[in-house]
């Protein structure tokens, strides 16, 4: 009996349609069973009618009710009563909290200017309203600094856009029709599980699935073949594949002639990228590179799934650009089931956000210039009182953008408002971030569900509602269905939606604009009604209410570039990009080496990558006992060769560090990782880690080649055994003392 069958016939149960809010391409439609006598949610499951969700939720969200009703859930406003970082709070009323926060923000704006106030948020919810909807209205009216949200995908997006024009990809359902699937730098079973059934359908029809990844992940173990590759070298592999395809005349000459730009220049460029040359970079044998290129070019339809980890290094944007050229070179776009998917978010690029974000409110802020924009991956620098460091935090994503000097840094950040994020755990260069958060002169407000690592540093901690308790609209990045979330239950305790919290702050600050008097339903209705592009002709409020989700007005089957029509300046897939040249880049595909390739170190002799843990979603779910038990403890995958050379045994404690800091982990000695590379599944809360730190102790605030994005997988470290008692290596007690700064 299905969940829906179980509850549908029960007159005591009301079934409510909603959608998962979390940072995952699947954006699953769900249904919630609510006991009408108690108002409690008693069941949750994937919506069976959604063509991608198909009735299933991941192992995390399947337990969403546990998270919603967890005893540690924040349900009342709190005010700090202990030192910064101590996590000591006392209850306070909403009225008093809002009044005191507004007074402090007014003081900061009057003394330092509104740019001294910084919002910090990301994808704790992907909802358009509870994410950046009312928040954008509030910060526009305030004139606060802006935040460049670069922590996840910007480098890859920019590289993809230079080649294809928008983050449009083949639809997830089309993978069932592929005959060859390259899962390239993506652990689908952990971070995109609803793609896998379509992959399995293709395999039942004879398709081969090849995973290219530095680690033998769950997905690699389930595939037909795993091709280990050194991190940061994917762009070189793509160049060598193009070399073989062109040298052997395997390209789709008709597609290339009609729908691409710059083929002669591309052919000349990749002539030097032999499989032998790429092999020395990637670690993949030349013969396998050549055969992979032949398989890809001659097996149609061929699909490529790449994900965001592939671009988290200093050559990440160019790597994605190179791979994005492959489908056009072999004409994979012609057939349903062929192409590439990084994201489908470009399908929503024509959404008009003006009624939601109200950019015109900035004109009432009193600023006579656009607010500065701070790069979120440089939060440690942004919170510094040193103007030179703050200048480094200013957003300048392209080579042609001038590098700001200290005189352009602007005022110090004196107030920080954090929502939908946990920067003390997720931001790079953790020591710099926590040093900034610990400043006594920094006024910090955190909107949260739980007392996170960041919340410990708050002056005021405000309880926010979960997805079961508020309205929202979700735009996915793994399919083409817009979804509506209806609240299933009343807010727990005194928790409020983000939208209402910012509404109350706006009123307390004297903002009398009508934009702050709209309720959530009115805002969403107006947003839906304001869409004019033909792609949204199917998106109507009544349809969203009735069905819970609506597919964009796209052809079925959707073959976005079967006959060209790329949203680039030329209308073609641009092997040669004049826009890249204008922005200061090489206009042709090339290999931009990762930072660790250029910065060799005899001591920091291993490369660290830190992909998502299977049971966490960023830091969400990491505080729930069930999921921590599944992950067991913060671990480090290390190859037997590297472990033996360091005297490290499976299950033993190790210290992992570099010049930025160090962290205590437990070794997992395994051949599932490439030699010379170590892997630390993330993201553990610091307070649940053995030494009160996580792997972001060793990540840097450096930027990728495009989009000023993060470089989380471009980290050199040393790894040392930690032994009890005497002998080589530090003892566990010594390691703890070192990592805690004693």
C-alpha positions as CSV (number, residue, x, y, z in Angstrom):
1,X,0.0,0.0,0.0
2,X,1.4,3.4,-1.0
3,X,1.5,6.4,1.4
4,X,-1.3,8.1,-0.6
5,X,-3.5,5.0,-0.5
6,X,-2.9,4.6,3.2
7,X,-3.9,8.2,4.0
8,X,-6.3,9.0,1.2
9,X,-9.3,7.1,2.6
10,X,-8.8,8.4,6.1
11,X,-11.3,11.3,6.7
12,X,-9.1,12.5,9.5
13,X,-6.2,13.2,7.2
14,X,-5.6,16.1,4.9
15,X,-3.0,15.7,2.1
16,X,-1.0,18.9,1.2
17,X,1.2,19.3,-1.8
18,X,4.6,20.8,-1.3
19,X,8.2,20.7,-2.6
20,X,11.6,20.1,-1.1
21,X,13.5,23.4,-0.4
22,X,17.0,22.0,-0.3
23,X,20.0,22.6,-2.5
24,X,19.6,19.6,-4.8
25,X,18.9,19.5,-8.6
26,X,16.0,17.1,-8.0
27,X,13.7,19.7,-6.3
28,X,11.3,16.9,-5.4
29,X,7.5,17.5,-5.2
30,X,6.2,15.9,-2.0
31,X,2.9,15.3,-0.3
32,X,2.3,15.7,3.5
33,X,-0.3,13.9,5.5
34,X,-1.7,16.1,8.3
35,X,-3.9,14.8,11.1
36,X,-6.7,17.4,11.2
37,X,-7.5,16.7,14.8
38,X,-4.1,17.6,16.0
39,X,-2.7,19.7,13.2
40,X,0.4,17.6,13.1
41,X,2.1,16.2,10.0
42,X,2.2,12.4,10.3
43,X,3.6,11.4,6.9
44,X,5.6,12.7,4.0
45,X,6.4,11.1,0.6
46,X,7.4,12.0,-2.9
47,X,4.6,13.1,-5.1
48,X,3.7,10.0,-7.3
49,X,2.5,12.1,-10.2
50,X,5.7,14.2,-10.6
51,X,7.5,12.9,-13.7
52,X,10.9,13.2,-12.1
53,X,10.2,12.6,-8.3
54,X,7.9,9.6,-9.2
55,X,6.9,9.0,-5.6
56,X,10.4,8.8,-4.0
57,X,12.3,11.1,-1.6
58,X,16.0,10.8,-0.7
59,X,17.0,9.2,2.6
60,X,17.5,12.6,4.1
61,X,14.2,14.3,3.1
62,X,12.3,11.1,3.7
63,X,12.9,12.0,7.4
64,X,12.0,15.6,7.1
65,X,9.3,15.3,9.8
66,X,12.0,14.3,12.3
67,X,13.9,17.5,11.4
68,X,10.7,19.7,11.7
69,X,9.7,18.3,15.1
70,X,13.2,17.8,16.5
71,X,13.5,18.7,20.2
72,X,16.4,21.1,19.5
73,X,14.3,23.1,17.0
74,X,14.4,26.9,17.7
75,X,10.9,28.1,18.6
76,X,11.5,31.4,20.3
77,X,13.7,34.5,19.8
78,X,16.9,34.5,21.8
79,X,19.4,37.2,22.9
80,X,23.0,36.6,23.6
81,X,24.0,36.6,27.3
82,X,27.5,35.1,27.1
83,X,30.7,35.8,25.2
84,X,30.7,35.7,21.4
85,X,30.9,32.1,20.3
86,X,29.8,30.7,23.6
87,X,26.2,29.9,22.4
88,X,24.7,31.3,25.6
89,X,21.3,32.9,25.1
90,X,18.2,34.0,26.9
91,X,14.6,34.2,25.6
92,X,13.3,37.5,24.4
93,X,10.0,38.6,23.0
94,X,9.6,39.1,19.3
95,X,8.6,42.7,19.8
96,X,11.6,43.5,21.9
97,X,14.0,41.6,19.6
98,X,12.8,43.4,16.5
99,X,12.9,46.8,18.2
100,X,16.5,46.3,19.5
101,X,17.7,44.9,16.2
102,X,16.2,47.8,14.3
103,X,17.8,50.3,16.6
104,X,21.2,48.7,16.2
105,X,20.9,48.6,12.4
106,X,19.9,52.3,12.4
107,X,22.9,53.2,14.5
108,X,25.3,51.3,12.2
109,X,23.8,52.9,9.1
110,X,24.0,56.4,10.6
111,X,27.6,56.0,11.8
112,X,29.1,54.0,9.1
113,X,26.6,54.1,6.2
114,X,24.2,51.3,5.2
115,X,27.0,49.4,3.3
116,X,28.4,48.5,6.7
117,X,25.5,46.1,6.9
118,X,26.0,42.8,5.1
119,X,23.5,40.1,4.3
120,X,24.9,36.5,4.1
121,X,22.8,33.8,2.7
122,X,22.8,30.9,0.3
123,X,20.7,27.8,-0.3
124,X,19.4,26.7,3.1
125,X,16.1,27.1,1.2
126,X,16.0,27.4,-2.6
127,X,12.5,29.1,-2.3
128,X,12.1,32.2,-4.3
129,X,10.3,34.0,-1.5
130,X,11.8,32.6,1.7
131,X,15.2,32.7,0.0
132,X,15.8,36.1,-1.5
133,X,12.3,37.4,-2.1
134,X,11.4,39.6,0.9
135,X,15.1,39.7,1.9
136,X,15.9,41.5,-1.4
137,X,13.2,44.1,-0.8
138,X,14.5,44.7,2.7
139,X,18.2,45.1,1.8
140,X,17.4,47.1,-1.3
141,X,15.4,49.6,0.8
142,X,18.2,49.6,3.4
143,X,21.0,50.2,0.9
144,X,23.1,47.4,2.4
145,X,26.1,45.8,0.8
146,X,25.3,43.2,-1.8
147,X,26.5,39.6,-1.7
148,X,27.9,37.8,-4.7
149,X,26.7,34.2,-4.1
150,X,29.6,32.4,-5.6
151,X,30.2,29.5,-3.2
152,X,28.7,26.7,-5.3
153,X,28.5,27.0,-9.1
154,X,29.6,30.3,-10.6
155,X,32.8,29.1,-12.3
156,X,31.1,26.3,-14.1
157,X,28.1,28.4,-15.0
158,X,30.4,31.0,-16.6
159,X,32.3,28.4,-18.6
160,X,29.1,26.7,-19.7
161,X,27.6,30.0,-20.8
162,X,30.6,31.0,-22.9
163,X,30.1,27.8,-24.9
164,X,26.3,27.4,-24.9
165,X,24.9,30.7,-23.9
166,X,22.7,29.6,-20.9
167,X,22.6,26.9,-18.3
168,X,20.2,24.8,-20.4
169,X,20.7,21.1,-20.5
170,X,19.0,18.0,-21.7
171,X,16.0,17.2,-19.5
172,X,16.5,14.5,-16.9
173,X,13.9,12.2,-18.4
174,X,15.9,12.1,-21.7
175,X,18.7,10.1,-20.1
176,X,16.6,7.0,-20.4
177,X,17.0,7.2,-24.2
178,X,20.8,7.6,-24.2
179,X,23.1,4.7,-25.4
180,X,26.2,6.1,-23.7
181,X,26.2,8.1,-20.4
182,X,29.3,9.8,-19.1
183,X,28.8,10.8,-15.4
184,X,31.7,13.2,-15.2
185,X,32.6,14.5,-11.7
186,X,29.1,13.8,-10.3
187,X,28.1,11.3,-7.5
188,X,24.6,10.9,-8.8
189,X,23.4,8.4,-6.1
190,X,24.3,10.9,-3.4
191,X,23.5,14.3,-4.9
192,X,21.1,13.7,-7.8
193,X,19.4,10.4,-7.0
194,X,16.3,11.0,-9.2
195,X,18.4,10.9,-12.3
196,X,19.5,7.4,-11.6
197,X,16.3,5.6,-12.4
198,X,16.5,7.1,-15.9
199,X,20.1,6.0,-16.2
200,X,19.0,2.5,-15.2
201,X,16.2,2.5,-17.8
202,X,18.9,3.3,-20.4
203,X,21.1,0.5,-19.2
204,X,18.2,-1.9,-19.6
205,X,18.2,-0.9,-23.2
206,X,21.9,-1.6,-23.5
207,X,23.5,1.7,-22.6
208,X,26.9,1.8,-21.0
209,X,27.5,4.1,-18.0
210,X,31.0,5.4,-17.4
211,X,32.0,7.5,-14.3
212,X,35.0,9.8,-14.5
213,X,35.9,10.8,-11.0
214,X,38.9,10.9,-8.7
215,X,37.0,8.7,-6.3
216,X,35.2,5.4,-6.7
217,X,31.9,6.8,-5.3
218,X,28.6,5.0,-4.8
219,X,27.8,6.0,-8.4
220,X,31.1,4.7,-9.7
221,X,30.7,1.4,-8.0
222,X,27.2,1.1,-9.6
223,X,28.4,2.0,-13.1
224,X,29.8,-0.1,-15.9
225,X,33.3,1.5,-15.6
226,X,35.1,3.9,-13.4
227,X,37.9,6.0,-14.9
228,X,40.0,7.6,-12.1
229,X,41.2,11.1,-12.9
230,X,43.4,13.5,-11.0
231,X,41.4,16.5,-9.7
232,X,41.5,19.6,-11.7
233,X,42.5,17.9,-15.0
234,X,39.1,17.3,-16.6
235,X,39.6,20.2,-19.0
236,X,42.8,18.4,-20.3
237,X,40.8,15.2,-20.9
238,X,38.1,17.0,-22.8
239,X,40.8,18.6,-25.1
240,X,42.4,15.3,-25.8
241,X,39.0,13.7,-26.6
242,X,38.4,16.6,-29.1
243,X,41.9,15.9,-30.5
244,X,41.0,12.3,-31.3
245,X,37.5,13.1,-32.6
246,X,38.8,15.7,-35.0
247,X,42.0,13.8,-36.0
248,X,40.0,10.7,-36.9
249,X,37.2,12.6,-38.6
250,X,34.5,11.5,-36.1
251,X,32.9,14.9,-35.7
252,X,29.4,15.6,-37.0
253,X,30.5,17.8,-39.9
254,X,27.0,18.9,-40.8
255,X,26.1,20.0,-37.3
256,X,29.5,21.6,-36.9
257,X,29.1,23.6,-40.1
258,X,25.6,24.8,-39.4
259,X,25.5,25.2,-35.6
260,X,29.0,26.0,-34.3
261,X,31.4,28.8,-34.5
262,X,35.2,28.6,-34.6
263,X,35.8,25.0,-35.7
264,X,39.0,25.7,-37.7
265,X,40.5,27.5,-34.7
266,X,39.4,24.7,-32.4
267,X,41.0,22.1,-34.6
268,X,44.2,24.0,-34.6
269,X,44.2,24.4,-30.8
270,X,43.5,20.7,-30.0
271,X,46.0,19.4,-32.5
272,X,48.6,19.7,-29.7
273,X,46.4,17.9,-27.2
274,X,47.4,14.4,-27.9
275,X,46.2,11.6,-25.6
276,X,49.9,11.1,-24.6
277,X,50.1,14.7,-23.4
278,X,46.7,14.5,-21.5
279,X,47.8,11.2,-19.9
280,X,50.7,12.9,-18.1
281,X,48.2,15.4,-16.7
282,X,45.1,13.3,-15.9
283,X,46.7,10.0,-15.0
284,X,44.5,8.2,-17.5
285,X,46.3,5.9,-20.0
286,X,46.6,7.3,-23.5
287,X,44.8,4.3,-25.0
288,X,41.9,4.7,-22.7
289,X,41.6,8.4,-23.5
290,X,41.6,7.6,-27.3
291,X,39.0,4.8,-26.9
292,X,36.8,7.0,-24.7
293,X,36.7,9.7,-27.4
294,X,35.8,7.1,-30.1
295,X,33.1,5.6,-27.9
296,X,31.6,9.0,-27.2
297,X,31.7,10.1,-30.9
298,X,30.3,6.9,-32.4
299,X,27.6,5.9,-29.8
300,X,24.5,8.0,-30.2
301,X,22.7,9.4,-28.4
302,X,25.4,10.1,-25.9
303,X,24.7,12.0,-22.7
304,X,27.0,13.8,-20.3
305,X,26.1,14.7,-16.7
306,X,28.5,17.0,-15.0
307,X,28.1,18.6,-11.6
308,X,29.5,21.4,-9.6
309,X,32.4,19.7,-8.0
310,X,34.1,19.5,-11.3
311,X,34.7,23.3,-11.3
312,X,35.8,23.9,-7.7
313,X,39.4,24.7,-8.6
314,X,41.3,27.5,-10.2
315,X,40.8,26.2,-13.7
316,X,37.2,25.1,-13.1
317,X,35.4,27.5,-15.5
318,X,37.5,26.6,-18.4
319,X,37.2,22.9,-17.6
320,X,33.4,23.1,-17.9
321,X,33.6,25.2,-21.1
322,X,35.7,22.5,-22.7
323,X,33.4,19.7,-21.8
324,X,30.4,21.7,-22.9
325,X,31.8,21.8,-26.4
326,X,31.8,18.0,-26.8
327,X,28.1,17.5,-27.6
328,X,28.1,20.0,-30.4
329,X,31.3,18.6,-31.9
330,X,29.7,15.1,-32.3
331,X,26.1,16.3,-32.9
332,X,24.8,14.7,-29.8
333,X,22.1,17.4,-29.5
334,X,20.3,16.1,-32.5
335,X,18.8,13.1,-30.8
336,X,16.6,12.9,-27.7
337,X,18.8,11.5,-25.0
338,X,21.9,13.3,-26.3
339,X,23.6,16.4,-25.0
340,X,24.8,17.6,-21.6
341,X,23.4,18.6,-18.3
342,X,25.1,20.8,-15.8
343,X,21.9,22.6,-14.8
344,X,18.5,23.3,-16.1
345,X,18.2,26.6,-14.4
346,X,18.8,28.4,-17.7
347,X,15.4,27.2,-18.7
348,X,14.0,29.7,-16.1
349,X,16.3,32.5,-17.2
350,X,13.4,34.6,-18.5
351,X,11.6,34.7,-15.1
352,X,10.9,38.3,-14.3
353,X,11.9,38.9,-10.6
354,X,11.1,42.6,-10.5
355,X,7.8,42.3,-8.6
356,X,9.5,39.9,-6.2
357,X,12.7,41.7,-5.4
358,X,11.6,45.3,-6.0
359,X,14.9,46.7,-7.2
360,X,13.4,50.2,-7.3
361,X,13.4,50.3,-3.5
362,X,17.2,51.0,-3.7
363,X,16.3,54.5,-4.9
364,X,14.8,55.2,-1.5
365,X,17.8,54.0,0.5
366,X,19.6,57.4,0.3
367,X,22.7,55.9,-1.4
368,X,24.0,58.0,-4.3
369,X,25.9,55.0,-5.8
370,X,25.3,51.3,-6.3
371,X,26.1,49.4,-3.1
372,X,29.4,47.5,-3.0
373,X,29.3,43.8,-3.7
374,X,31.2,41.4,-1.5
375,X,32.2,37.9,-2.6
376,X,30.8,35.4,-0.1
377,X,33.8,33.0,-0.4
378,X,35.9,35.9,1.0
379,X,33.8,36.3,4.2
380,X,37.0,36.0,6.3
381,X,38.5,39.0,4.5
382,X,35.2,40.9,4.4
383,X,34.9,40.8,8.2
384,X,38.5,42.1,8.7
385,X,39.2,45.6,9.9
386,X,42.1,45.8,7.5
387,X,41.1,47.8,4.4
388,X,43.5,45.8,2.2
389,X,41.8,42.5,3.2
390,X,38.3,44.0,2.7
391,X,39.3,45.2,-0.7
392,X,40.2,41.6,-1.6
393,X,36.7,40.6,-0.7
394,X,35.1,43.0,-3.3
395,X,33.6,41.1,-6.2
396,X,35.6,41.3,-9.5
397,X,34.9,38.1,-11.4
398,X,36.7,38.7,-14.8
399,X,40.3,39.3,-15.7
400,X,39.3,42.7,-17.2
401,X,37.7,43.8,-13.9
402,X,40.0,46.2,-12.1
403,X,41.4,44.9,-8.8
404,X,40.1,47.2,-6.0
405,X,42.6,48.9,-3.7
406,X,42.3,49.5,0.0
407,X,41.0,53.0,-0.7
408,X,38.0,51.4,-2.4
409,X,37.3,48.9,0.4
410,X,34.4,50.8,1.9
411,X,33.4,50.8,5.6
412,X,34.1,47.8,7.8
413,X,31.2,45.3,8.1
414,X,29.6,46.3,11.4
415,X,26.4,44.3,11.1
416,X,25.9,40.9,9.6
417,X,22.5,39.3,9.0
418,X,22.7,35.6,8.3
419,X,19.8,33.5,6.9
420,X,19.7,30.3,5.0
421,X,23.3,29.6,5.6
422,X,25.9,28.5,8.2
423,X,29.1,30.3,7.2
424,X,31.0,29.3,10.3
425,X,30.9,25.8,9.0
426,X,30.6,26.2,5.2
427,X,32.8,29.2,4.3
428,X,36.5,28.6,3.3
429,X,39.4,29.6,5.6
430,X,37.4,28.8,8.7
431,X,39.9,30.4,11.1
432,X,39.5,33.8,9.3
433,X,35.7,33.5,9.3
434,X,35.4,32.7,13.0
435,X,37.9,35.4,13.9
436,X,35.6,37.9,12.2
437,X,32.5,36.4,13.7
438,X,34.1,36.7,17.2
439,X,34.6,40.5,16.9
440,X,32.8,42.2,19.8
441,X,32.0,45.2,17.6
442,X,30.3,43.1,14.9
443,X,26.5,43.0,15.4
444,X,25.2,39.6,14.2
445,X,21.6,38.4,13.6
446,X,21.0,34.8,12.6
447,X,17.6,33.4,11.3
448,X,17.7,29.7,11.8
449,X,16.0,26.4,12.6
450,X,18.7,25.2,15.0
451,X,21.6,26.6,17.0
452,X,24.3,26.1,14.3
453,X,28.0,26.9,14.6
454,X,27.2,30.3,13.2
455,X,24.3,30.8,15.6
456,X,26.7,30.5,18.5
457,X,28.2,33.8,17.4
458,X,24.8,35.7,17.1
459,X,23.7,38.6,19.2
460,X,20.1,37.7,18.3
461,X,18.9,34.3,17.2
462,X,15.5,34.4,15.4
463,X,13.5,31.1,14.9
464,X,12.5,30.6,11.3
465,X,9.9,28.2,9.9
466,X,10.7,25.1,7.9
467,X,9.2,24.2,4.5
468,X,6.2,22.6,6.1
469,X,5.2,25.9,7.7
470,X,5.2,28.5,4.9
471,X,4.3,29.4,1.3
472,X,6.9,29.4,-1.4
473,X,7.7,28.7,-5.1
474,X,10.7,26.6,-6.1
475,X,12.7,26.9,-9.3
476,X,14.7,23.6,-9.9
477,X,18.0,23.1,-11.5
478,X,17.6,19.5,-12.5
479,X,14.4,19.5,-14.4
480,X,11.8,21.9,-15.9
481,X,8.9,21.8,-13.4
482,X,8.2,24.9,-11.4
483,X,6.6,24.0,-8.0
484,X,4.4,25.6,-5.3
485,X,4.9,24.8,-1.6
486,X,1.8,25.1,0.5
487,X,2.1,25.2,4.3
488,X,1.0,21.9,5.8
489,X,1.1,22.8,9.5
490,X,1.1,26.0,11.6
491,X,4.5,27.4,12.6
492,X,6.0,25.6,15.6
493,X,6.2,27.7,18.7
494,X,6.9,31.4,17.9
495,X,8.8,30.6,14.6
496,X,8.1,32.9,11.7
497,X,8.8,32.7,7.9
498,X,11.9,34.7,6.7
499,X,9.5,36.9,4.8
500,X,7.6,37.9,8.0
501,X,10.8,38.5,9.9
502,X,12.1,40.9,7.3
503,X,8.6,42.5,7.1
504,X,8.7,43.2,10.8
505,X,12.3,44.6,10.6
506,X,11.2,46.9,7.8
507,X,8.3,48.3,9.8
508,X,10.5,48.8,12.8
509,X,12.9,50.8,10.6
510,X,10.1,53.0,9.5
511,X,9.9,51.6,5.9
512,X,6.3,52.4,4.9
513,X,6.6,51.1,1.3
514,X,3.6,49.0,0.2
515,X,6.1,46.2,-0.7
516,X,6.4,45.5,3.0
517,X,2.7,45.2,3.6
518,X,2.0,42.4,1.1
519,X,1.3,39.0,2.5
520,X,3.1,35.9,1.1
521,X,0.3,34.6,-1.0
522,X,-0.3,38.0,-2.6
523,X,3.4,38.3,-3.4
524,X,3.5,34.9,-5.0
525,X,0.3,35.4,-7.0
526,X,1.7,38.7,-8.3
527,X,5.0,37.1,-9.2
528,X,3.3,34.3,-11.2
529,X,0.9,36.8,-12.9
530,X,3.8,39.1,-13.9
531,X,5.5,36.5,-16.2
532,X,5.2,37.4,-19.8
533,X,7.6,35.1,-21.6
534,X,6.0,32.3,-23.7
535,X,8.0,29.7,-21.7
536,X,5.8,30.4,-18.8
537,X,2.4,30.3,-20.6
538,X,1.6,27.1,-18.7
539,X,2.5,28.6,-15.3
540,X,-0.7,29.8,-13.7
541,X,-1.5,30.2,-10.0
542,X,-4.6,28.0,-10.3
543,X,-2.6,25.2,-11.9
544,X,0.1,25.4,-9.2
545,X,-2.6,25.2,-6.5
546,X,-4.3,22.2,-8.1
547,X,-1.3,20.2,-9.2
548,X,1.5,21.5,-7.1
549,X,3.9,21.7,-10.0
550,X,3.8,22.8,-13.7
551,X,6.1,22.1,-16.5
552,X,7.5,25.0,-18.5
553,X,5.9,25.6,-21.9
554,X,8.6,23.6,-23.7
555,X,8.4,21.1,-26.6
556,X,8.0,17.5,-25.7
557,X,10.3,15.8,-26.2
558,X,12.6,18.7,-25.4
559,X,15.7,18.8,-27.6
560,X,17.0,22.3,-26.9
561,X,19.7,22.5,-29.5
562,X,18.7,19.9,-32.1
563,X,18.8,22.6,-34.7
564,X,21.1,25.1,-33.1
565,X,19.4,28.0,-31.5
566,X,22.0,28.5,-28.8
567,X,21.4,31.7,-26.8
568,X,25.0,32.9,-27.5
569,X,25.8,36.1,-29.4
570,X,26.2,34.1,-32.6
571,X,23.3,31.8,-32.0
572,X,25.7,28.9,-32.2
573,X,27.8,26.8,-29.9
574,X,30.9,28.9,-29.7
575,X,34.2,27.0,-29.9
576,X,35.6,30.5,-30.4
577,X,34.1,33.1,-28.1
578,X,34.7,36.8,-28.7
579,X,32.9,37.5,-25.4
580,X,35.6,35.5,-23.7
581,X,38.3,37.5,-25.4
582,X,36.5,40.8,-24.4
583,X,36.4,39.5,-20.8
584,X,40.1,38.8,-20.7
585,X,40.2,35.1,-21.4
586,X,41.6,32.9,-24.1
587,X,38.7,32.7,-26.5
588,X,39.3,29.0,-27.3
589,X,39.2,25.9,-25.1
590,X,42.4,25.5,-23.3
591,X,43.6,23.9,-20.1
592,X,43.9,26.3,-17.1
593,X,45.9,24.4,-14.5
594,X,44.4,24.2,-11.0
595,X,46.2,26.1,-8.3
596,X,47.7,23.0,-6.7
597,X,49.3,22.2,-10.1
598,X,51.3,25.4,-10.0
599,X,52.0,25.5,-6.2
600,X,53.9,22.3,-5.5
601,X,54.9,21.8,-1.9
602,X,57.3,19.2,-0.5
603,X,55.4,19.2,2.8
604,X,51.8,19.7,1.6
605,X,52.2,16.7,-0.7
606,X,48.6,15.5,-1.0
607,X,45.6,17.0,-2.7
608,X,42.4,17.3,-0.7
609,X,38.9,17.2,-2.1
610,X,35.8,17.5,0.1
611,X,32.6,16.4,-1.7
612,X,29.2,16.0,0.1
613,X,28.7,13.3,2.7
614,X,25.9,10.9,1.6
615,X,23.8,11.6,4.7
616,X,24.2,15.4,4.8
617,X,23.1,18.2,2.5
618,X,25.7,20.9,3.0
619,X,25.3,21.3,6.8
620,X,21.6,20.6,6.8
621,X,20.8,17.3,8.6
622,X,24.3,17.2,10.1
623,X,22.9,17.9,13.6
624,X,20.4,15.0,13.5
625,X,21.6,12.0,15.4
626,X,20.3,9.5,12.7
627,X,22.4,11.1,10.0
628,X,25.5,11.5,12.1
629,X,25.3,7.8,13.0
630,X,25.1,6.9,9.3
631,X,28.2,8.9,8.6
632,X,29.9,7.6,11.8
633,X,32.5,10.4,12.2
634,X,34.5,12.9,10.2
635,X,36.7,10.8,8.0
636,X,39.5,11.0,5.4
637,X,39.8,8.6,2.5
638,X,43.4,7.8,1.7
639,X,44.9,5.4,-0.7
640,X,46.9,2.4,0.7
641,X,50.1,3.6,-0.9
642,X,49.8,7.0,0.7
643,X,48.8,5.6,4.0
644,X,51.7,3.1,4.1
645,X,54.2,5.8,3.3
646,X,52.9,7.7,6.4
647,X,52.4,4.9,8.8
648,X,48.6,5.4,8.8
649,X,46.3,2.5,9.5
650,X,42.6,2.2,8.7
651,X,40.5,3.6,11.5
652,X,43.3,5.5,13.1
653,X,43.2,9.3,13.8
654,X,45.1,11.6,11.5
655,X,45.9,15.3,11.5
656,X,45.2,17.0,8.2
657,X,46.7,20.5,7.7
658,X,48.4,23.2,5.8
659,X,49.5,26.7,6.4
660,X,45.9,27.8,7.1
661,X,45.1,25.3,9.8
662,X,44.5,21.7,10.6
663,X,41.7,19.3,11.5
664,X,41.5,15.9,13.2
665,X,39.9,13.1,11.1
666,X,39.7,9.4,11.1
667,X,41.5,7.5,8.3
668,X,39.7,5.3,5.9
669,X,42.4,3.4,3.9
670,X,40.8,2.5,0.6
671,X,41.6,2.0,-3.1
672,X,38.5,3.9,-3.8
673,X,40.6,7.1,-4.1
674,X,43.3,8.0,-6.6
675,X,46.8,7.9,-5.2
676,X,48.1,11.3,-4.2
677,X,44.5,12.5,-3.4
678,X,42.6,12.4,-0.1
679,X,38.9,12.9,0.4
680,X,37.0,14.3,3.4
681,X,33.2,13.9,3.1
682,X,31.5,17.2,4.2
683,X,30.1,19.2,5.8
684,X,30.3,18.4,9.6
685,X,29.3,21.0,12.1
686,X,32.3,22.1,14.1
687,X,30.6,21.3,17.3
688,X,30.1,17.7,16.3
689,X,33.7,17.3,15.2
690,X,36.3,15.8,17.5
691,X,38.5,18.9,17.7
692,X,35.7,21.5,17.2
693,X,36.8,22.2,13.6
694,X,35.9,20.8,10.1
695,X,37.8,20.5,6.9
696,X,37.2,24.2,6.0
697,X,40.1,24.9,8.3
698,X,42.4,24.1,5.3
699,X,40.4,25.5,2.4
700,X,41.3,28.9,1.0
701,X,39.6,32.1,0.0
702,X,41.2,31.9,-3.4
703,X,39.0,32.3,-6.5
704,X,38.5,30.2,-9.6
705,X,39.3,31.4,-13.1
706,X,35.7,32.5,-13.8
707,X,32.9,34.0,-11.7
708,X,35.2,34.5,-8.6
709,X,33.9,31.2,-7.4
710,X,35.3,29.0,-4.6
711,X,38.2,26.5,-5.0
712,X,37.2,23.9,-2.4
713,X,38.8,21.0,-4.3
714,X,42.1,22.7,-5.0
715,X,43.8,22.3,-1.6
716,X,47.2,20.9,-0.8
717,X,47.6,19.3,2.7
718,X,49.9,17.2,4.7
719,X,48.5,14.2,6.6
720,X,50.1,12.8,9.7
721,X,49.2,9.9,12.0
722,X,48.0,10.7,15.5
723,X,49.1,8.0,17.9
724,X,48.3,7.4,21.5
725,X,51.4,7.6,23.8
726,X,54.9,8.0,22.4
727,X,56.4,7.3,19.1
728,X,56.3,9.1,15.7
729,X,53.5,11.5,15.1
730,X,51.6,13.6,17.6
731,X,49.4,12.0,20.2
732,X,45.7,12.6,20.1
733,X,45.9,15.0,23.0
734,X,48.8,16.9,21.3
735,X,46.8,17.1,18.1
736,X,43.7,18.4,19.9
737,X,45.9,21.0,21.6
738,X,47.4,22.1,18.3
739,X,44.1,22.3,16.5
740,X,42.4,24.2,19.3
741,X,45.2,26.7,19.5
742,X,46.4,25.8,23.0
